C-alpha cells in the first residue's frame, strides 16, 4: 500500500509541476515580490517591530508560498479532476478512498519545502538572514500553517464545481490575504479598520507563527491554536465532501 501511495504521489507531482499556476504563484511570485519589498523600507522603520524589513518580509513570504499552494494550486487542480470525472473513476480503482487526498497532502508538502528553500536561498543571497531565535518554533509554525492551508485547498477543490470557479475564488481570496496577512503593508502601518480585518485573515496567523519565533517578536501560541482549529475544520470539511464529490 505504501508503494502504491508513493507511485500515486509521484504521478501527482508530475502533474502539479507542469501547471503554470504552480511556477507562477508558488515559486516566482513570492521570490520576485520579496526582492522588491525587502529593499523598499528603511532599516530603522518603526513599523517592523524592531526587525529589519528584509528579515520581516522573507519570514512573511513563507506564508505567501503556503497560501499560494492552498488557495491557488490545489483548488484548481482538484476541481479540474472533479470536472473531468477523474474522481469518479478513481472510486472504482484499486486504491482506497483516502489514498488520493493523502497523495495530494504529500505532494503539497514537498512542493512547499522546495519553494520555501528557494525563497530562503534568495533571501540569504540578497539580504543575508539572521539565525532563527527559535528554530523549532519556526518549523512548527510552518508545518502547521502548511497543513491548515493544504486542507483548506483540498476542501475548496472538492466543493467547487469547475476549474474556472476554483481559479476565480482562489484569486479572490489570495490577493486580500496576501495584502492584509502580513506580506503587504506591515500591520503597524495600517489604519484601525484594516488592522481589525487583518487579525481575522487566516494568513496572518501563518505569518505571525513564523515571524514571532524567528525574529523574537512575541509568543505564537495563540496563532498556532487558530491554525490548529482551521486545520481540524478544513480536514473535517474535505473528509465529508469526499464522500459525495465523486458523484
C-alpha positions, -999 to +999 in steps of 0.1 A: +000+000+000+028+024+008+045+017-025+012+023-043+008+056-024+043+068-034+036+059-070+004+078-069+021+108-053+049+106-079+023+108-107+005+137-090+038+155-085+045+154-123+010+168-130+013+196-104+048+209-116+036+211-152+009+236-143+018+273-150+000+283-118+025+264-097+055+280-113+040+315-112+023+318-078+043+292-057+078+299-069+081+331-090+057+355-073+070+352-037+106+354-047+101+385-070+079+403-046+101+398-015+131+411-035+111+443-042+096+448-008+127+438+012+146+468-003+118+494-002+118+503+035+144+519+057+162+496+081+151+517+111+114+519+101+094+516+134+065+497+117+085+465+117+087+460+155+124+464+156+132+438+129+149+446+096+123+449+068+141+423+047+140+398+075+104+406+083+093+400+047+114+369+040+097+352+070+063+365+059+067+352+024+070+317+036+033+322+045+027+335+009+041+303-005+017+283+018-013+305+008-005+301-029-005+263-026-037+262-006-057+288-024-045+287-060-026+254-068-047+228-050-083+240-057-078+244-094-061+210-097-087+192-077-117+210-093-103+200-127-103+164-115-139+167-104-150+185-136-135+158-158-149+129-138-114+117-127-125+115-090-155+093-101-132+069-120-108+068-090-136+055-069-136+022-088-098+018-088-078-004-065-068+025-043-087+032-010-107+064-008-081+081+014-051+075-010-057+104-034-061+131-006-030+116+011-010+119-021-021+155-025-010+163+010+023+146+005+029+164-028+019+198-015+042+194+015+071+185-008+064+215-031+061+237+000+095+226+012+111+232-022+095+266-027+104+277+008+140+266+003+142+286-030+128+317-011+153+313+017+182+309-006+171+340-025+167+360+007+201+349+020+219+359-012+200+392-015+200+404+021+215+378+045+192+363+070+195+361+108+196+328+126+161+319+139+156+328+176+136+295+179+142+271+150+117+245+164+090+272+167+096+283+131+093+247+119+061+240+139+045+272+126+055+264+090+043+228+092+010+236+109+003+265+086+011+244+055-012+216+067-040+240+075-039+257+041-034+224+023-066+211+040-084+243+030-073+239-006-085+203-007-118+213+007-122+241-018-112+219-047-138+193-037-165+218-031-162+239-063-178+226-095-152+237-120-116+247-125-128+282-136-147+287-104-118+274-083-094+298-100-117+327-096-124+321-059-087+313-053-076+346-067-103+364-049-091+350-016-053+350-023-048+387-030-066+401+000-050+375+022-016+385+007-021+422+012-036+420+047-019+389+061+015+405+067+030+402+033+019+437+022+020+468+044+032+460+079+003+458+104+017+488+123+013+509+092-024+500+087-054+520+099-076+506+126-103+491+103-077+473+081-058+461+112-091+446+126-097+428+093-061+416+091-065+400+126-091+376+112-074+368+079-060+332+082-027+340+065-020+365+094-018+336+118+006+317+095+028+346+090+029+355+127+035+319+138+067+320+116+078+356+123+074+356+160+097+327+168+122+335+141+126+372+149+117+371+186+086+393+181+063+375+206+047+343+216+030+325+187+008+302+209-024+320+200-017+319+163-008+282+165-041+275+182-060+293+154-041+273+128-048+240+146-086+248+147-085+257+110-067+225+101-093+204+120-123+222+105-109+221+069-099+184+072-134+176+085-148+195+056-129+177+029-134+143+045-172+150+045-171+163+009-151+133-003-180+110+004-200+127-023-175+146-046-171+116-068-207+116-076 
